[in-house]
Amino acid sequence: MRSQIYKTLRLSTFAMILLVLVVLFPRDLDISVVGFGMHVEYHFTWEKYAANIKTFFNGLFYEQTLGPTRFVGEKAEVAVIRTVGNSLAVIVTAFILSMGLGILKGIFDYQSSDRKTKWLGGMTTWLFQSIPDFLFILLYQWIAIKYFPFIRVFADEGWQAWLMPSLLLSIYPTFYIARITSASIASQEGMLYIKVAQAKGLTRTRIMYKHVLKNCMSTILSHLSSLFVYMLSNLLIIEYFMNYPGAADRLFTAIDYDIHYGAGAKYEPGVIIGICFCFMLLLVAAQLVSIISKYKNGLR
């Protein structure tokens, strides 16, 4: 386990260093008007690259700043803290919802696997995992605007601003956890501790929630890293479609991609590095929990 933890930390550190070097790569363009057209040239120099790196790290270590942003008077670290805080509210809420509802759905899937209600169990889990999340977003917006006009679909503050994105972000993870929970419970069938509990006269519900589910938690938590990878990768589309001022949407804005020239004139390296570093910490924490859970599960 210790070697896996060290390996994760080394790979994460290397990935972050590589990201910083890529972000600080010179992107200045020489744009001039030639006749009736616009002429664009790119000239790379190691001196400019070294200057970008030196400027960033001087600001980081001596001035304690990630640099400026496109907004006058705003520092990059302020934008990072604000937007990452907004996204964390959505991520944490979605994670709690997906874990709670997913485990309950997994128990229902397992218990209904040999009943007439089987189609409400594993089949619905498979169905919701197969539908892209952006369809749920569009469907939610259409229903809310058409039938529930009192719901502020594009609210940027208040409880609706973070609750609605959280619900949308938790859809796929809920059924992902449900599938893992159902399979984990099925793997416990015939175990000695279950037979002993049945011999003691414990009810099926008590055995399920007190004994079986407890033994399944390490297996469920071992998939935490995959769950967070999906949530972070899907965060941008939810924040963009819901007009939520989160870190993923701010990261996309900071890149300032231009279809004609690549990076635009308002490219913000400090914001990109800061947000990516926060996301990296979140993924590393999830990966460490997964490693520890796999290790504990292997000891059983």
KAWO-V837094 format. One record per residue. N is the residue number from 1. RES is the residue in one letter. OMEGA is omega as a letter, one per 20 degrees, with the letter a starting at -180 (NA if undefined). NEAR is the number of other ideal C-beta (glycine too) atoms within 10 Angstrom. D_FIRST is the distance of its C-alpha to the first C-alpha in Angstrom with 1 decimal. Layout:
[[N:RES:OMEGA:NEAR:D_FIRST] [N:RES:OMEGA:NEAR:D_FIRST]]
This chain:
[[1:M:a:13:0.0] [2:R:r:8:3.8] [3:S:r:8:5.5] [4:Q:r:15:5.2] [5:I:r:15:6.3] [6:Y:r:10:8.7] [7:K:r:11:9.8] [8:T:r:17:10.6] [9:L:r:13:12.5] [10:R:a:10:14.3] [11:L:r:12:15.4] [12:S:r:15:16.6] [13:T:r:12:18.5] [14:F:r:10:20.0] [15:A:r:14:21.0] [16:M:r:16:22.6] [17:I:r:10:24.5] [18:L:r:10:25.7] [19:L:r:15:26.9] [20:V:r:19:28.8] [21:L:r:12:30.5] [22:V:a:11:31.5] [23:V:a:20:32.8] [24:L:r:21:34.9] [25:F:a:14:36.4] [26:P:r:17:40.2] [27:R:a:18:41.8] [28:D:a:14:45.3] [29:L:r:15:48.0] [30:D:a:9:51.6] [31:I:r:11:53.7] [32:S:r:9:57.4] [33:V:r:8:60.3] [34:V:a:7:62.1] [35:G:r:6:65.3] [36:F:a:5:64.4] [37:G:a:8:60.7] [38:M:a:11:57.6] [39:H:a:10:56.1] [40:V:r:12:52.4] [41:E:r:8:50.8] [42:Y:a:11:47.4] [43:H:r:9:47.2] [44:F:r:10:44.0] [45:T:r:10:44.1] [46:W:r:8:41.5] [47:E:r:8:43.4] [48:K:r:14:42.9] [49:Y:r:14:39.2] [50:A:r:12:38.8] [51:A:r:13:41.0] [52:N:a:18:38.8] [53:I:a:14:35.6] [54:K:a:11:37.6] [55:T:a:13:39.1] [56:F:a:19:35.9] [57:F:r:12:34.0] [58:N:r:11:37.2] [59:G:a:17:37.5] [60:L:a:16:33.8] [61:F:a:8:33.9] [62:Y:r:8:37.6] [63:E:r:10:38.8] [64:Q:r:9:35.6] [65:T:r:15:36.3] [66:L:r:24:34.9] [67:G:a:18:38.4] [68:P:r:16:41.1] [69:T:r:21:41.2] [70:R:a:15:44.0] [71:F:a:11:45.5] [72:V:r:6:47.7] [73:G:a:7:46.4] [74:E:r:13:42.9] [75:K:a:20:39.9] [76:A:a:22:36.8] [77:E:r:17:34.5] [78:V:r:16:36.8] [79:A:r:24:36.7] [80:V:a:25:32.8] [81:I:a:14:32.5] [82:R:a:15:35.2] [83:T:r:25:34.0] [84:V:r:23:30.3] [85:G:r:12:31.3] [86:N:a:23:33.4] [87:S:r:30:30.7] [88:L:r:15:28.2] [89:A:r:17:30.8] [90:V:a:28:30.9] [91:I:a:24:27.2] [92:V:r:12:26.4] [93:T:r:17:29.5] [94:A:r:26:28.6] [95:F:r:20:25.1] [96:I:r:12:26.5] [97:L:a:18:29.2] [98:S:r:24:27.1] [99:M:a:19:24.7] [100:G:a:13:27.6] [101:L:a:17:30.0] [102:G:r:24:27.5] [103:I:r:23:26.3] [104:L:r:14:30.0] [105:K:r:23:31.0] [106:G:r:29:28.3] [107:I:r:21:29.7] [108:F:r:19:33.2] [109:D:a:25:32.3] [110:Y:a:22:31.1] [111:Q:a:16:34.1] [112:S:a:18:36.6] [113:S:a:14:35.4] [114:D:a:9:38.2] [115:R:r:10:40.8] [116:K:r:7:43.5] [117:T:a:11:41.5] [118:K:a:12:38.9] [119:W:r:11:39.9] [120:L:a:13:38.9] [121:G:a:22:35.4] [122:G:a:20:33.4] [123:M:r:12:36.2] [124:T:r:16:36.3] [125:T:r:23:32.5] [126:W:a:12:32.8] [127:L:a:11:35.9] [128:F:r:17:34.5] [129:Q:a:14:31.4] [130:S:a:9:34.0] [131:I:r:13:36.1] [132:P:a:11:35.3] [133:D:a:17:34.8] [134:F:r:14:37.6] [135:L:r:9:40.0] [136:F:r:16:39.0] [137:I:r:21:39.6] [138:L:r:12:43.1] [139:L:r:11:44.0] [140:Y:a:18:43.1] [141:Q:a:17:45.1] [142:W:a:11:48.0] [143:I:a:12:48.1] [144:A:a:17:47.8] [145:I:a:12:50.4] [146:K:a:8:52.8] [147:Y:a:8:52.6] [148:F:a:9:51.0] [149:P:r:9:52.5] [150:F:r:5:51.6] [151:I:r:14:47.9] [152:R:a:14:47.1] [153:V:a:17:45.2] [154:F:r:14:44.8] [155:A:r:17:44.5] [156:D:r:12:42.8] [157:E:a:10:42.8] [158:G:a:9:42.8] [159:W:a:9:40.7] [160:Q:a:16:41.6] [161:A:a:21:40.2] [162:W:a:22:36.6] [163:L:a:15:36.8] [164:M:r:23:38.2] [165:P:r:27:35.6] [166:S:r:21:32.9] [167:L:a:17:34.4] [168:L:a:22:34.6] [169:L:a:29:31.0] [170:S:a:24:29.8] [171:I:a:22:31.7] [172:Y:r:22:29.4] [173:P:r:23:26.1] [174:T:a:24:28.0] [175:F:r:24:28.7] [176:Y:r:21:25.3] [177:I:r:26:23.8] [178:A:r:27:26.7] [179:R:r:18:26.0] [180:I:a:21:22.4] [181:T:a:26:23.6] [182:S:r:25:26.4] [183:A:r:15:24.4] [184:S:r:23:21.8] [185:I:r:22:24.8] [186:A:a:13:26.5] [187:S:r:12:23.6] [188:Q:a:18:24.1] [189:E:r:9:27.7] [190:G:r:7:29.0] [191:M:a:14:26.1] [192:L:a:7:27.5] [193:Y:r:12:26.8] [194:I:r:18:28.9] [195:K:r:10:31.8] [196:V:r:12:31.7] [197:A:r:19:31.9] [198:Q:r:12:34.8] [199:A:r:8:36.5] [200:K:r:9:36.5] [201:G:r:7:38.4] [202:L:a:15:35.9] [203:T:a:11:36.7] [204:R:r:12:34.8] [205:T:r:10:34.1] [206:R:r:13:32.7] [207:I:a:18:30.5] [208:M:a:20:29.2] [209:Y:a:13:28.4] [210:K:a:12:27.5] [211:H:a:17:25.5] [212:V:a:21:24.7] [213:L:r:18:23.7] [214:K:r:10:21.5] [215:N:a:17:19.5] [216:C:a:24:19.5] [217:M:r:15:18.1] [218:S:r:19:14.4] [219:T:r:20:15.5] [220:I:a:20:17.7] [221:L:r:20:15.3] [222:S:r:21:12.8] [223:H:a:19:15.8] [224:L:a:21:16.2] [225:S:r:20:15.6] [226:S:r:15:18.2] [227:L:a:23:20.5] [228:F:r:22:20.5] [229:V:r:13:21.1] [230:Y:a:15:24.1] [231:M:a:23:25.4] [232:L:r:19:25.5] [233:S:a:10:27.0] [234:N:a:21:29.6] [235:L:a:23:30.4] [236:L:a:15:32.9] [237:I:r:17:35.2] [238:I:r:27:35.3] [239:E:a:24:36.1] [240:Y:a:16:38.6] [241:F:a:19:40.4] [242:M:r:24:40.4] [243:N:a:13:41.5] [244:Y:a:24:38.7] [245:P:a:14:38.2] [246:G:a:27:34.4] [247:A:a:30:32.1] [248:A:r:25:31.8] [249:D:r:22:35.6] [250:R:r:24:36.0] [251:L:r:23:33.7] [252:F:r:15:35.9] [253:T:a:17:38.9] [254:A:r:25:37.6] [255:I:r:18:37.2] [256:D:a:16:40.9] [257:Y:r:11:41.0] [258:D:a:13:44.5] [259:I:a:6:45.4] [260:H:a:7:47.9] [261:Y:a:14:46.4] [262:G:r:14:42.6] [263:A:r:16:41.7] [264:G:a:15:44.4] [265:A:a:12:46.1] [266:K:r:13:44.0] [267:Y:a:18:40.6] [268:E:a:24:38.3] [269:P:a:22:35.4] [270:G:r:23:34.5] [271:V:r:29:34.1] [272:I:a:24:32.0] [273:I:a:23:29.6] [274:G:a:26:29.4] [275:I:r:25:28.8] [276:C:r:18:26.2] [277:F:r:16:24.3] [278:C:r:18:24.3] [279:F:r:19:23.2] [280:M:r:16:20.4] [281:L:r:13:19.2] [282:L:r:17:19.5] [283:L:r:17:17.5] [284:V:r:20:14.6] [285:A:r:13:14.6] [286:A:r:21:14.7] [287:Q:r:21:11.9] [288:L:r:17:9.6] [289:V:r:15:11.1] [290:S:a:21:10.6] [291:I:r:20:6.8] [292:I:r:17:7.0] [293:S:r:19:9.9] [294:K:r:16:8.8] [295:Y:r:15:6.4] [296:K:r:15:9.6] [297:N:r:17:11.8] [298:G:r:10:10.6] [299:L:a:7:11.5] [300:R:NA:8:14.9]]
